[in-house]
């Protein structure tokens, strides 16, 4: 299940704090795709890329 990789990375308190501060759609995309970022830098890059792809409102 893809969520397992994302959940494993969130055992790190700093990564969990950063993840929790992201908009809901970013959190949801990361959890659904199971990105599996192994470092905080990778998680930040992923969140940044997802935020750039958000449709303009």
TARACOR-V608354 format. One record per residue. N is the residue number from 0. RES is the residue in one small letter. PHI is phi in whole degrees, 0 to 359 (* if undefined). PSI is psi as a letter, one per 30 degrees, with the letter a starting at -180 (* if undefined). Layout:
# TARACOR-V608354
N;RES;PHI;PSI
N;RES;PHI;PSI
This chain:
# TARACOR-V608354
0;x;*;k
1;x;301;e
2;x;299;f
3;x;300;e
4;x;296;e
5;x;296;e
6;x;295;e
7;x;297;e
8;x;294;f
9;x;280;g
10;x;286;f
11;x;281;k
12;x;303;e
13;x;293;e
14;x;293;e
15;x;296;e
16;x;296;e
17;x;297;e
18;x;302;e
19;x;295;f
20;x;276;f
21;x;279;l
22;x;301;l
23;x;305;e
24;x;297;e
25;x;291;e
26;x;301;e
27;x;296;e
28;x;299;e
29;x;296;e
30;x;292;e
31;x;289;e
32;x;274;f
33;x;65;h
34;x;313;e
35;x;71;h
36;x;298;k
37;x;261;f
38;x;227;l
39;x;296;e
40;x;298;e
41;x;297;e
42;x;296;e
43;x;296;e
44;x;296;e
45;x;297;e
46;x;299;e
47;x;297;e
48;x;297;e
49;x;294;e
50;x;295;e
51;x;292;f
52;x;272;f
53;x;293;k
54;x;295;k
55;x;294;k
56;x;263;*
